[in-house]
Amino acid sequence: MALPKKPSPTSPATVSMADLARELGVSMTTVSRALSDHHSIGAATKQRVLKLAKKLNYQPNHMAAALRRGQSRLLGVVVPYIEGKFFPSVIQGIEQAASKAGFSVIVCQSHEDVQLERRNVETLLNAQVAGVLVSLARNTQEFHHFDKVRGRGIPLVFFDRIPAGEQVNSVVLDDHAGALQATSHLLAQGCRRVAHLAGPQHLNIYRHRRQGYLDALAAFGIAPDEALIDYSDMTTEDGAAAMRRLLALPNPVDGVFGAGDSAILGALQALKAQGISIPRDVALAGFSNEGFTAITEPRLTSVDQRCEEMGEAAVRLFLELAAAPHAPFAQRQVVLQPELFVRESSLQGQA
């Protein structure tokens, strides 16, 4: 029985510019210039190249050509996850702004894992994206994997979670101001022992929210108590465990500000399990204004992060950087202002 015939390297389905060059005995540069009618290629050579290209049904790779000219229209995005409201809404803002500018978007998830984040960056570089927008994974504490992005001259913009102590272009929320608003609101309701559910402090967002909490206490003349600050990864389970510990203190808390809504949801669940009234006995306020905050019982007070606006601002910053690729580096940071959505979980005066 005869073996299947091996496909010819110059078959219509596989023919490439390299195949044309090899068959004609010329360089790929010559083929490329002949196909684009470059003035440096003689008429006879052009005719030979075009004749063979037609015979073999050569189809130019327009994407590859665009990439060679530095005109890729792909924008890469790396986020920790796409659950909840925040990151999906940021991505929506990115996609809307990118589409208006003629770019398509590739989204990668790090799943809060720096190793996967590194692979995400490599994937985007291999896709030859025109720019990279990144929000760091929870355990990212060194940033060498972004050096290759900068080394290739690709615009790099961080948003929300940004590298600590690094000179980077970024879009952030004023997390300090949001935490100051939320904690001050609890104190204005009459709370005097306000606890804080804090996230990993190497991340800018949680570090700034903790400082906003401390500054609010100082503004009301209240000394901070480290026993009232609980550090965790901010999951619902973390929030519930923290709340149970706080309730066991000799002098229990009367208010809790959580640096994330998932943790404050856990606190709410723990309080309900023990039959403690919210907000009469303990007032609650969170951060992110996740969708579930408006449907819990009671509804949760939370700081809104201007999600879509953050995504749009990140794309605008990318476009500014892309428009001046050879300009000297000058750190640019866009700071968005938060908004506190006050709901029943914190209104002790109306409990």
C-alpha positions in Angstrom: 0.0 0.0 0.0 1.4 3.4 -1.0 2.2 5.8 1.8 0.4 9.2 1.8 2.2 11.8 -0.2 4.1 14.3 2.0 2.6 17.8 1.6 4.8 20.1 -0.5 6.2 23.0 1.4 4.8 25.2 -1.3 1.3 23.8 -1.3 -1.4 26.5 -1.3 -2.3 25.8 2.3 1.2 26.3 3.7 3.1 28.6 1.3 5.0 31.4 3.0 7.3 34.2 2.0 10.2 32.0 3.0 9.0 29.3 0.6 8.9 31.9 -2.3 12.4 33.0 -1.4 13.8 29.5 -1.3 12.3 28.4 -4.6 13.5 31.6 -6.4 16.9 31.5 -4.7 16.7 35.0 -3.3 16.4 36.5 0.2 13.2 37.0 2.1 14.0 40.7 2.0 14.0 40.7 -1.8 10.7 38.8 -1.9 9.1 41.2 0.7 10.3 44.3 -1.2 9.2 42.8 -4.6 5.7 42.1 -3.2 5.4 45.6 -1.9 6.7 47.1 -5.2 9.8 48.6 -3.5 11.8 50.8 -5.8 15.1 49.0 -4.9 13.9 45.8 -6.7 14.3 45.5 -10.5 11.3 44.9 -12.8 12.5 41.5 -13.8 12.8 40.3 -10.2 9.5 41.7 -9.3 7.9 39.9 -12.2 9.4 36.6 -11.2 8.3 36.9 -7.5 4.7 38.0 -8.5 4.4 35.2 -11.0 5.4 32.5 -8.5 3.3 34.0 -5.8 0.3 33.8 -8.1 1.1 30.3 -9.2 1.3 29.0 -5.6 -1.6 31.1 -4.4 0.5 32.9 -1.8 -1.6 34.8 0.7 0.2 37.5 2.7 0.0 37.5 6.4 -1.3 41.0 7.2 -1.0 40.5 10.9 2.7 39.5 10.7 3.3 42.5 8.4 1.7 44.8 10.8 3.8 43.4 13.6 7.0 43.9 11.6 6.0 47.5 11.1 5.3 47.9 14.8 1.6 48.3 14.3 0.1 45.5 16.3 -3.4 46.3 17.4 -3.5 43.9 20.4 -3.6 45.1 24.0 -2.7 42.6 26.7 -4.3 42.6 30.1 -3.3 40.6 33.2 -5.6 40.5 36.2 -5.7 38.3 39.4 -9.2 36.9 38.6 -12.4 37.8 36.7 -14.9 37.0 39.5 -17.0 39.5 41.4 -17.6 43.0 40.1 -14.3 44.9 40.2 -12.1 43.2 37.6 -14.8 42.3 35.2 -16.0 46.0 35.3 -12.4 47.2 34.8 -12.0 44.9 31.8 -15.2 46.2 30.4 -13.8 49.7 30.6 -10.6 48.6 29.0 -12.4 46.9 26.1 -14.6 49.8 25.4 -11.8 52.3 25.3 -9.5 50.0 23.4 -12.2 49.3 20.8 -12.7 53.0 20.2 -9.0 53.3 19.6 -8.9 50.3 17.2 -7.4 47.8 19.5 -8.4 44.3 20.4 -7.9 42.9 24.0 -6.3 39.7 25.2 -7.1 39.0 28.9 -5.0 36.7 31.1 -5.7 35.6 34.7 -2.9 35.1 37.2 -5.3 33.5 39.8 -3.3 35.3 42.5 -0.2 33.3 41.6 3.1 35.1 40.6 4.3 32.1 38.7 1.3 32.2 36.5 1.6 35.9 36.2 5.1 35.5 34.8 3.8 33.0 32.2 0.9 35.4 31.3 3.5 38.1 30.5 5.5 35.7 28.3 2.3 34.7 26.5 1.5 38.3 25.8 5.0 39.1 24.6 4.9 36.1 22.3 1.6 37.4 20.9 3.5 40.7 20.2 1.0 42.9 21.9 1.3 46.6 21.5 0.9 47.3 25.2 0.5 45.5 28.6 -1.9 46.5 31.4 -1.4 44.7 34.7 -2.9 44.4 38.2 -0.6 42.4 40.3 -1.3 39.0 41.9 -1.6 38.9 45.7 1.8 37.2 46.2 3.8 39.2 43.7 6.7 40.8 45.6 9.4 41.1 42.9 8.9 42.5 39.5 11.8 41.3 37.2 9.4 39.6 34.8 8.2 43.0 33.7 11.7 44.1 32.7 11.4 42.3 29.3 8.2 44.3 28.6 10.1 47.6 29.2 13.2 46.2 27.4 11.2 45.8 24.2 9.8 49.3 24.4 6.3 48.1 25.0 4.1 50.5 27.0 3.4 49.1 30.4 0.6 50.4 32.7 -0.2 49.0 36.1 -3.7 49.6 37.6 -5.2 49.1 41.1 -2.4 46.8 42.5 0.9 48.3 41.5 4.6 47.5 42.4 5.7 49.0 45.7 8.7 51.4 45.5 9.0 51.1 41.7 8.9 53.9 39.1 5.9 52.8 37.0 3.0 54.3 35.0 -0.2 53.5 36.8 -3.9 54.1 37.4 -5.1 53.8 41.0 -7.9 54.7 43.2 -7.2 57.0 46.2 -7.5 54.0 48.6 -6.4 56.1 51.5 -9.3 58.6 50.9 -11.8 55.8 50.6 -10.8 54.1 53.8 -10.7 57.5 55.6 -14.3 58.1 54.4 -15.6 54.7 55.4 -13.9 54.7 58.9 -14.9 58.3 59.6 -18.5 57.4 58.7 -18.5 54.6 61.3 -17.0 57.0 63.9 -19.6 59.7 63.1 -22.3 57.1 63.7 -21.0 56.8 67.3 -18.7 53.8 67.0 -15.6 54.0 69.2 -14.0 50.6 68.9 -13.7 50.2 65.2 -11.8 47.2 64.0 -10.1 46.8 60.7 -10.0 43.7 58.4 -6.7 44.4 56.6 -5.2 42.7 53.6 -1.6 41.8 52.7 0.4 45.0 53.4 2.9 44.5 50.6 0.1 45.4 48.2 -0.4 49.2 47.8 -4.2 49.0 48.0 -4.3 47.3 51.4 -1.5 49.4 52.9 -3.2 52.6 51.9 -6.5 51.5 53.2 -5.0 50.6 56.6 -3.4 54.0 56.8 -6.7 55.7 55.9 -8.3 53.7 58.8 -5.6 54.9 61.2 -5.8 58.5 60.1 -9.6 58.5 60.7 -9.1 57.2 64.2 -6.5 60.0 64.8 -8.9 62.6 63.5 -11.4 61.5 66.1 -8.8 61.4 68.9 -8.9 57.6 69.2 -5.6 55.8 69.8 -5.1 52.7 67.5 -5.3 49.3 69.0 -3.4 46.6 67.1 -5.7 44.0 68.7 -8.4 45.4 66.5 -6.5 45.0 63.3 -6.8 41.6 61.6 -4.5 40.7 58.6 -5.6 38.1 56.1 -6.1 37.3 52.4 -9.5 39.0 52.6 -11.7 35.9 51.8 -15.2 35.5 53.2 -13.8 32.7 55.5 -11.1 35.1 56.7 -13.6 37.8 57.5 -15.8 35.4 59.5 -12.8 34.0 61.5 -11.6 37.6 62.2 -15.1 38.6 63.4 -15.3 35.6 65.8 -11.9 36.6 67.3 -12.9 40.2 67.7 -16.2 39.3 69.4 -14.2 37.2 71.9 -12.2 40.2 73.1 -12.9 41.5 76.7 -14.1 44.8 75.2 -15.8 43.8 72.0 -15.9 46.1 68.9 -18.9 48.2 67.9 -17.8 48.8 64.3 -15.7 47.1 61.6 -14.2 48.5 58.4 -13.1 45.9 56.0 -10.5 46.5 53.2 -12.5 44.3 50.9 -16.2 43.4 50.6 -15.7 39.6 50.7 -14.1 39.9 54.2 -16.9 42.2 55.5 -19.4 39.7 54.1 -17.8 37.0 56.3 -18.0 39.4 59.3 -21.7 39.9 58.6 -22.3 36.1 58.5 -20.4 35.6 61.8 -22.4 38.3 63.5 -25.7 36.9 62.3 -24.7 33.4 63.4 -24.3 34.7 67.0 -27.5 36.7 66.9 -25.8 40.1 67.0 -27.7 43.0 65.6 -26.3 44.9 62.6 -25.9 47.9 62.8 -27.3 48.4 66.3 -24.6 46.4 68.1 -21.9 46.3 65.4 -21.8 48.6 62.3 -20.1 47.4 59.1 -18.5 49.1 56.1 -16.5 47.5 53.3 -14.5 48.4 50.2 -15.2 47.7 46.5 -19.0 48.0 46.3 -19.4 44.5 45.0 -22.8 43.6 43.5 -23.8 41.5 46.6 -23.5 44.6 48.9 -26.8 45.9 47.6 -28.7 42.6 48.3 -27.4 41.4 51.7 -29.6 41.8 54.8 -28.9 44.5 55.9 -27.4 46.0 52.8 -23.6 46.8 53.1 -22.1 50.2 53.2 -19.0 50.1 50.8 -16.5 52.3 48.9 -17.0 52.3 45.2 -13.8 52.0 43.1 -14.8 53.6 39.8 -14.1 50.3 38.0 -15.0 51.1 34.4 -13.4 54.5 34.7 -10.2 52.9 35.9 -10.1 50.6 32.8 -10.7 53.5 30.5 -8.0 55.6 32.2 -5.5 52.7 31.8 -6.1 52.6 28.1 -5.8 56.4 27.8 -2.5 56.3 29.6 -1.3 53.4 27.3 -2.3 55.5 24.2 -0.3 58.5 25.5 2.8 56.3 26.0 2.4 54.6 22.6 2.2 58.0 20.9 5.6 59.0 22.2 7.7 55.8 22.2 11.0 57.5 22.3 10.3 60.1 25.0 12.4 59.9 28.2 10.7 58.0 31.0 8.6 60.2 33.2 6.4 58.5 35.8 2.7 59.1 35.3 0.0 58.2 37.8 -3.7 58.8 37.4 -5.5 58.9 40.7 -9.3 58.4 40.8 -11.4 59.6 43.7 -13.6 57.0 45.5 -17.3 57.3 46.5 -18.8 55.9 49.7 -22.2 54.2 49.2 -23.9 54.4 52.6 -26.4 51.6 53.3 -28.2 50.1 56.3 -25.2 48.1 57.7 -23.6 51.2 59.1 -26.5 53.5 60.0 -26.5 53.1 63.8 -28.4 56.3 64.3 -31.3 54.7 62.4 -31.1 51.2 63.8 
